[in-house]
Amino acid sequence: MQKTFETLIAKYQGEGPYLIIDGNKYIDAASGTFNLPLGYTNKRIADKLKQQIDRCTHLSSAYTREMSICILQKLIKYLPEKINRIWFRDVSGSGAVEGAIRMAQKATGRSGVISLYLAHHGQSLATAQISGNAFRIKNFRINIEGSLKIPMPPSLLAGAEDTNMLASYPDLDQIIQLGSNDNIACLIIEPVMGNGGNIVIPTDFYRYIRDICHKYGIIIIADEVQTGFGRTGTFFASNGYAKDLDPDIIVFAKGAGGIGIPTGGILMKEELDVLEFYEHSSTSGANPLALTALNEIIDIIEDENILANVQQNEGYLRDSLIALQNKHDDITKVRGLGYMFGFDTPSPEYAAQIIYLANKHHLIIRGSRYGKSCTLKVRPPLICTRQHIDEIINKLDITFNEMSQLKSNKPEVMIP
């Protein structure tokens, strides 16, 4: 008998950091698709959204500009100096990244984009093209003239010191001189490279690329789609761990919706507020529901001390993962900031099997690079307490113990 939509949708129910499926309770250590900083449910946001639904769910951005400015005023204190403008016409990180690139291109009169190997900047043709995973664009054709991809720096592992990590890094100044034809508009970088494998970039690299970009008049875009809204322990990484990057533009999305409401926007310096309304927009951009969620999550982060919770528990999460690494040989290279951690396993196939086994133990975790990486990511909702962290670590421990038993019984373990 074919199931109805109502039956299918009713299978799933959220409860803070938990997802309940057919009555079974799973703790989500991936925050959905890294877009649930407050978990699956939050009464404050839900109540505000219900009120707004009763008023209207759509308004043209012509009517919501003043609302965006109100939100900007709340964000100013969390932004690097001189970033004082907002462009809020998107519902996704991909769209916002494209808008930021357009700003840089129009402001500089150039077209090229510098990005990093393993970077992930979106799902659209243009943002997939500048991302550093070539397999995603194998069957598609688009080109942003003058663009370059550069190697990623070494990843800073948990507990390691950021000292002389760039000694063997290629000469970026020479790469730009010899390979760009003076046509680079911007460099885009994730303060922590999310989908590439939770790569924590050493702060020396921020200073290095900042100085190079300033030398050549290249706009710096911080892609904070994954790191923004408290994920690394400060509101934006660009005003915390990655402050030495000193970006000209910050892109946000994902966590800005609080409980998964689609939203995306751009924060920039005044001189980069160059786009006409018709040069970058979308039908649902700046819709009242997105604005309501965005406005409310800022208040919740402040009122409920969300940043303090992440800062206070960051060390506990790190130490717990390192203890797990010391116990299980198949866990290596623990790394991360705030509530944004990852570690490596022996192979992509191994990582996929761990995800499958963890699900059996009612733990949701995610991998990297669409299953082509050996990395697993641990990114609980920002509301999670130490008790939630203990639950995640315990379920990971059980999962790796089971994997060890399966390996000893069978040479190759495959997902059913």
DOROGU-15959 format. One line per 3 residues: number of its first residue (from 0); their letters; for each residue x, y, z of C-alpha. Coordinates in Angstrom, 3 decimals. Each point is the difference from the previous one (the first is absolute). Layout:
<rs>
NUM = A = X,Y,Z ~ ...
</rs>
This chain:
<rs>
0 = MQK = 0.000,0.000,0.000 ~ 1.409,3.365,-1.034 ~ 0.709,2.322,2.906
3 = TFE = -1.513,3.465,0.011 ~ 2.017,3.161,0.327 ~ -1.524,0.566,3.430
6 = TLI = 1.183,-3.430,1.153 ~ 3.515,0.565,-1.299 ~ 0.455,3.480,1.443
9 = AKY = -1.430,-1.051,3.367 ~ 2.860,-2.491,0.447 ~ 2.343,2.833,0.942
12 = QGE = -0.110,2.256,3.016 ~ 2.656,2.218,1.512 ~ 0.770,0.618,3.640
15 = GPY = 2.928,2.374,0.471 ~ 3.160,-1.885,-1.061 ~ -1.981,-3.217,-0.538
18 = LII = -1.781,-1.327,-3.075 ~ -2.757,-2.502,0.739 ~ -0.695,-2.436,-2.847
21 = DGN = -2.947,-2.363,0.413 ~ 0.280,0.450,3.755 ~ 3.778,-0.679,0.100
24 = KYI = 2.110,2.837,1.401 ~ 3.288,0.898,-1.756 ~ 2.475,2.583,1.230
27 = DAA = 1.148,2.099,-2.951 ~ 3.731,0.745,0.161 ~ -0.141,1.675,-3.420
30 = SGT = -2.594,2.697,0.735 ~ -2.103,-1.130,-2.954 ~ 2.015,1.161,-2.981
33 = FNL = 2.020,2.221,2.346 ~ -2.938,2.422,-0.040 ~ -1.657,-0.674,3.370
36 = PLG = 1.995,1.927,2.620 ~ -3.041,-0.017,2.288 ~ -0.953,-3.574,-0.836
39 = YTN = -3.144,-1.167,-1.761 ~ -2.358,2.005,2.178 ~ 0.053,3.292,1.854
42 = KRI = -3.182,1.414,1.494 ~ 1.060,3.642,-0.262 ~ 0.680,-0.202,-3.729
45 = ADK = -2.993,-2.257,-0.660 ~ -2.390,2.382,1.747 ~ 1.327,2.980,-1.950
48 = LKQ = -0.256,-1.933,-3.278 ~ -3.610,-1.026,0.736 ~ -0.906,3.621,0.678
51 = QID = 1.635,1.062,-3.267 ~ -1.751,-2.743,-1.999 ~ -3.307,1.396,1.205
54 = RCT = 1.037,3.454,-1.257 ~ 1.645,-0.985,-3.325 ~ 2.729,-2.352,-1.200
57 = HLS = 1.251,2.044,-2.945 ~ 0.892,3.603,-0.638 ~ 1.967,1.472,-2.848
60 = SAY = 3.475,1.079,1.090 ~ -1.160,3.522,-0.833 ~ -1.942,-0.134,3.283
63 = TRE = 2.561,-1.753,2.198 ~ 3.078,2.191,-0.413 ~ -0.594,1.816,3.296
66 = MSI = -0.294,-3.366,1.780 ~ 3.395,-1.026,-1.381 ~ 1.505,3.254,1.295
69 = CIL = -1.393,-0.733,3.483 ~ 1.755,-3.373,-0.084 ~ 3.231,1.608,-1.196
72 = QKL = -0.060,2.305,3.029 ~ -0.178,-3.065,2.258 ~ 2.927,-1.635,-1.814
75 = IKY = 2.358,3.001,-0.153 ~ 1.614,-0.747,3.363 ~ 0.946,-3.493,-1.231
78 = LPE = 1.590,1.157,-3.260 ~ 3.542,0.999,-0.933 ~ 0.615,3.729,-0.164
81 = KIN = -1.387,1.754,-3.094 ~ -2.441,-2.779,-0.933 ~ -3.197,1.984,0.349
84 = RIW = -2.315,-0.902,-2.875 ~ -2.356,-2.934,-0.647 ~ -1.411,-1.603,-3.141
87 = FRD = -2.804,-2.351,0.950 ~ -1.664,-1.420,-3.109 ~ 0.901,-3.707,0.127
90 = VSG = -1.306,-3.193,1.563 ~ 3.181,-2.071,-0.361 ~ 3.735,0.212,0.442
93 = SGA = 0.510,-0.692,-3.695 ~ -2.029,3.050,-0.969 ~ 1.719,2.224,2.543
96 = VEG = 3.462,-1.099,-1.169 ~ -0.940,0.853,-3.578 ~ -1.177,3.419,1.180
99 = AIR = 3.306,0.610,1.783 ~ 1.954,-0.919,-3.126 ~ -2.121,2.404,-2.057
102 = MAQ = 0.771,2.769,2.479 ~ 3.725,-0.653,-0.275 ~ -0.118,-0.182,-3.786
105 = KAT = -1.956,3.227,-0.360 ~ 2.120,1.876,2.544 ~ 3.334,-1.058,-1.522
108 = GRS = -0.886,-0.290,-3.687 ~ 1.636,-3.439,0.018 ~ -1.506,-3.479,-0.178
111 = GVI = 2.324,-2.647,1.482 ~ -0.536,-1.802,3.291 ~ 2.736,-1.623,2.087
114 = SLY = -1.229,-2.968,2.027 ~ 1.581,-2.965,1.768 ~ 0.277,-3.675,-0.795
117 = LAH = -2.694,-1.917,1.931 ~ -2.034,3.177,0.515 ~ -3.778,-0.131,-0.113
120 = HGQ = -1.863,3.181,-0.929 ~ -3.364,-1.194,-1.265 ~ -2.173,-2.104,-2.262
123 = SLA = -0.642,2.331,-2.944 ~ 2.031,-0.280,-3.183 ~ 2.152,3.021,0.828
126 = TAQ = 0.610,-0.856,3.663 ~ 0.701,-3.655,-0.797 ~ 2.514,1.177,-2.605
129 = ISG = 1.985,2.064,2.509 ~ -0.187,-2.765,2.608 ~ 2.966,-2.312,0.319
132 = NAF = -1.635,-3.353,-0.739 ~ 0.311,-0.613,-3.732 ~ -2.152,-3.151,0.026
135 = RIK = -3.087,2.154,0.607 ~ 0.356,1.825,-3.341 ~ 1.207,-2.885,-2.157
138 = NFR = -3.153,0.010,-2.147 ~ -0.663,3.745,-0.055 ~ 1.522,2.993,-1.758
141 = INI = 0.482,3.492,1.363 ~ 3.014,2.241,0.317 ~ 0.724,3.180,1.955
144 = EGS = 2.790,1.570,-2.003 ~ 3.295,0.434,1.789 ~ -0.773,-2.248,2.967
147 = LKI = 2.666,-1.975,1.864 ~ -0.038,-2.775,2.577 ~ 2.823,-0.138,2.526
150 = PMP = 1.104,-2.769,2.384 ~ -1.519,-0.118,3.461 ~ 2.358,0.657,2.914
153 = PSL = 0.781,-2.717,2.564 ~ -2.899,-0.727,2.331 ~ 0.517,1.029,3.600
156 = LAG = -0.681,-3.056,2.165 ~ -1.554,0.205,3.446 ~ 2.610,1.007,2.550
159 = AED = 2.617,0.962,-2.603 ~ 1.659,3.407,-0.074 ~ -0.162,2.247,-3.051
162 = TNM = 3.767,0.315,-0.545 ~ 1.789,0.136,-3.342 ~ -2.673,-2.099,-1.705
165 = LAS = 0.422,1.898,-3.265 ~ 3.699,-0.647,-0.487 ~ -0.641,-2.243,-2.994
168 = YPD = -3.079,1.788,-1.368 ~ 0.262,1.186,-3.633 ~ 0.860,3.636,-0.709
171 = LDQ = -3.462,1.500,-0.506 ~ 1.443,3.328,-1.082 ~ 1.732,-1.743,-2.894
174 = IIQ = -3.117,-2.017,-0.885 ~ -2.003,3.213,-0.331 ~ 2.694,1.784,-1.988
177 = LGS = 0.541,-2.840,-2.461 ~ -3.467,-1.519,-0.212 ~ -2.659,2.646,0.423
180 = NDN = 0.500,2.507,-2.831 ~ -0.994,2.770,2.461 ~ -3.604,-1.194,-0.110
183 = IAC = -0.683,-1.163,3.587 ~ -3.031,1.610,1.599 ~ -0.117,-1.915,3.270
186 = LII = 1.273,-2.805,2.185 ~ -2.629,-2.061,1.794 ~ 0.789,-2.170,3.001
189 = EPV = -1.808,-1.924,2.736 ~ 1.562,0.796,3.412 ~ -0.388,-3.717,0.696
192 = MGN = -0.339,-2.049,-3.174 ~ -3.178,-1.926,0.682 ~ -0.821,-2.471,-2.745
195 = GGN = 3.676,-0.378,-0.883 ~ 0.547,-1.857,3.266 ~ -0.353,2.429,2.907
198 = IVI = 3.368,1.517,-0.818 ~ 1.080,2.544,2.623 ~ 2.094,2.593,-1.798
201 = PTD = 3.040,1.293,1.935 ~ -0.239,3.689,0.890 ~ 3.331,0.680,-1.710
204 = FYR = -1.735,-0.803,-3.287 ~ -2.664,2.642,0.612 ~ 2.671,2.650,0.433
207 = YIR = 1.920,-1.277,-3.020 ~ -2.925,0.155,-2.421 ~ -1.258,3.281,1.496
210 = DIC = 3.300,1.705,-0.777 ~ 0.115,-1.459,-3.520 ~ -3.579,1.065,-0.739
213 = HKY = 0.609,3.520,1.282 ~ 3.074,0.247,-2.196 ~ -1.980,-0.785,-3.163
216 = GII = -3.310,1.647,0.913 ~ -1.773,-3.367,0.233 ~ -3.263,-0.102,1.960
219 = IIA = -0.022,-2.536,2.865 ~ -3.244,-1.954,0.435 ~ -0.456,-2.042,3.180
222 = DEV = -2.450,-2.810,-0.744 ~ -1.582,-0.393,3.437 ~ -2.957,-2.057,-1.179
225 = QTG = 1.081,-2.778,2.373 ~ 2.096,1.904,2.562 ~ -2.360,2.911,0.652
228 = FGR = -2.546,0.492,2.787 ~ 2.068,-1.487,2.791 ~ 1.292,-3.243,-1.481
231 = TGT = 3.664,0.719,0.879 ~ -0.754,1.646,3.357 ~ -0.231,3.604,-1.193
234 = FFA = -2.901,1.442,-1.972 ~ 2.108,-0.028,-3.159 ~ 3.398,-1.664,-0.300
237 = SNG = 1.115,3.194,-1.762 ~ -0.264,1.841,3.288 ~ 1.532,-2.815,2.027
240 = YAK = 2.405,-2.746,-1.026 ~ 0.315,1.362,-3.551 ~ 0.129,3.718,0.862
243 = DLD = 3.407,0.338,-1.683 ~ -1.667,-0.744,-3.332 ~ -1.599,3.476,0.147
246 = PDI = -2.588,-0.729,-2.730 ~ -1.726,2.600,-2.140 ~ -3.128,-2.150,-0.370
249 = IVF = -1.604,-2.657,2.228 ~ -2.535,-2.468,-1.391 ~ -2.443,-1.732,2.354
252 = AKG = -2.807,-2.578,-0.265 ~ -0.717,-3.408,1.649 ~ 0.049,0.798,3.735
255 = AGG = -1.542,3.421,-0.588 ~ -3.388,-1.718,-0.281 ~ 0.244,-1.381,3.527
258 = IGI = -2.105,-3.126,-0.471 ~ 0.490,-0.524,-3.716 ~ -1.894,2.949,-1.498
261 = PTG = 1.700,0.623,-3.381 ~ 1.849,3.304,0.007 ~ 3.176,1.507,-1.384
264 = GIL = 1.613,3.414,-0.068 ~ 3.084,2.112,-0.560 ~ 1.719,2.461,2.327
267 = MKE = 2.523,2.370,-1.550 ~ 1.934,3.224,0.195 ~ -1.783,3.134,-1.145
270 = ELD = 2.080,0.361,-3.167 ~ -1.113,-3.479,-1.106 ~ -3.708,0.823,0.237
273 = VLE = -0.008,0.386,-3.783 ~ -2.744,-2.253,-1.349 ~ -3.260,1.255,-1.447
276 = FYE = -3.042,-1.880,1.246 ~ -0.386,-1.714,-3.385 ~ 3.599,-1.245,-0.083
279 = HSS = -0.461,-2.606,2.717 ~ -3.317,-1.113,1.454 ~ -2.350,-2.948,0.428
282 = TSG = -3.757,-0.390,0.316 ~ 0.075,-1.154,3.618 ~ 2.944,2.105,1.110
285 = ANP = -0.670,2.172,3.064 ~ -3.298,-1.784,0.602 ~ -1.687,0.706,3.359
288 = LAL = 0.544,-3.509,1.388 ~ 3.758,0.127,-0.652 ~ 0.209,3.482,1.490
291 = TAL = -1.998,-1.097,3.052 ~ 2.237,-3.013,0.618 ~ 3.167,2.028,-0.539
294 = NEI = -1.113,2.767,2.326 ~ -1.022,-2.456,2.716 ~ 3.139,-2.150,-0.074
297 = IDI = 2.158,3.060,0.625 ~ -2.076,0.744,3.114 ~ 0.096,-3.642,1.130
300 = IED = 3.783,-0.204,-0.399 ~ 0.289,3.043,2.243 ~ -2.779,-0.691,2.504
303 = ENI = 0.834,-3.673,0.540 ~ 3.805,0.336,0.016 ~ 0.455,-2.365,-2.932
306 = LAN = 3.523,1.219,-0.775 ~ 1.055,-0.513,3.610 ~ -1.389,-3.544,-0.097
309 = VQQ = 2.115,-0.836,-3.046 ~ 3.112,1.652,1.442 ~ -0.358,-1.754,3.352
312 = NEG = -0.518,-3.425,-1.566 ~ 2.434,0.223,-2.921 ~ 2.866,-1.413,2.041
315 = YLR = -2.221,-2.743,1.390 ~ -1.043,-1.085,-3.507 ~ 3.588,0.151,-1.232
318 = DSL = 1.375,-1.981,2.940 ~ -2.782,-2.572,-0.305 ~ 0.785,-0.550,-3.694
321 = IAL = 3.738,-0.205,0.691 ~ -0.689,-2.588,2.723 ~ -2.011,-1.950,-2.565
324 = QNK = 2.901,0.322,-2.450 ~ 2.401,-1.363,2.615 ~ -2.298,-2.985,0.515
327 = HDD = -0.725,-0.858,-3.655 ~ 2.822,-0.344,-2.518 ~ -2.398,0.702,-2.873
330 = ITK = -0.674,3.539,1.246 ~ 2.742,2.452,-0.950 ~ 0.656,3.731,-0.407
333 = VRG = -2.693,1.431,2.250 ~ -0.373,3.682,-0.844 ~ -2.469,2.813,0.435
336 = LGY = -1.248,3.121,1.749 ~ -3.083,0.749,2.052 ~ -2.640,-2.576,-0.925
339 = MFG = 1.588,-0.694,-3.392 ~ 2.226,-3.081,0.245 ~ 1.089,-2.810,-2.259
342 = FDT = 2.351,-2.959,-0.115 ~ 1.319,-2.459,-2.569 ~ -0.691,-3.707,-0.458
345 = PSP = 1.983,-2.499,-2.122 ~ -1.985,0.495,-3.234 ~ -3.185,1.484,-1.516
348 = EYA = -1.548,-3.469,0.060 ~ 0.832,-0.350,3.679 ~ -1.544,3.416,0.729
351 = AQI = -3.190,-0.983,-1.819 ~ -0.258,-3.171,2.049 ~ 0.446,1.957,3.235
354 = IYL = -2.825,2.349,-1.000 ~ -2.214,-3.043,-0.643 ~ 0.895,-1.712,3.282
357 = ANK = -0.374,3.220,1.997 ~ -3.511,0.364,-1.355 ~ -0.809,-3.453,1.404
360 = HHL = 1.000,1.394,3.404 ~ -2.215,3.073,-0.541 ~ 2.866,2.387,-0.722
363 = IIR = -0.016,2.245,-3.062 ~ 3.391,1.051,-1.339 ~ 1.115,1.107,-3.438
366 = GSR = 3.010,-0.464,-2.229 ~ 1.824,2.316,-2.406 ~ 0.211,0.544,-3.733
369 = YGK = -3.202,-1.914,-0.721 ~ 1.439,-3.309,1.184 ~ 3.352,0.419,-1.770
372 = SCT = 1.886,0.894,3.176 ~ 1.134,-2.037,2.988 ~ -0.995,2.834,2.348
375 = LKV = -2.941,-0.083,2.398 ~ -1.383,3.220,1.466 ~ -1.345,0.592,3.507
378 = RPP = -1.997,3.230,0.131 ~ -2.741,-0.140,2.619 ~ -2.615,2.745,0.316
381 = LIC = 1.366,2.954,1.957 ~ -2.542,-0.576,2.772 ~ 1.592,-3.347,0.896
384 = TRQ = 1.244,-0.455,3.547 ~ 2.806,-2.198,1.304 ~ -2.587,-2.706,0.555
387 = HID = -0.837,0.078,-3.694 ~ 3.712,-0.115,-0.848 ~ 0.398,-3.024,2.278
390 = EII = -2.866,-1.708,-1.819 ~ 1.599,0.672,-3.393 ~ 3.420,-1.215,1.118
393 = NKL = -1.463,-3.117,1.608 ~ -1.870,-0.905,-3.183 ~ 3.138,0.606,-2.080
396 = DIT = 1.925,-2.278,2.358 ~ -2.624,-2.747,-0.360 ~ 0.024,0.438,-3.766
399 = FNE = 3.770,-0.318,-0.343 ~ 0.021,-2.978,2.336 ~ -2.560,-1.692,-2.233
402 = MSQ = 2.041,0.866,-3.072 ~ 3.084,-1.581,1.574 ~ -1.932,-3.191,0.676
405 = LKS = -1.298,-0.095,-3.564 ~ 3.512,0.512,-1.364 ~ 1.334,-2.866,2.054
408 = NKP = -2.765,-2.299,-1.244 ~ 0.003,1.071,-3.654 ~ 2.898,1.436,-2.040
411 = EVM = -2.291,2.394,-1.853 ~ -3.042,1.649,1.506 ~ -2.547,1.404,-2.401
414 = IP = -3.150,2.056,0.527 ~ -3.061,-2.222,-0.535
</rs>
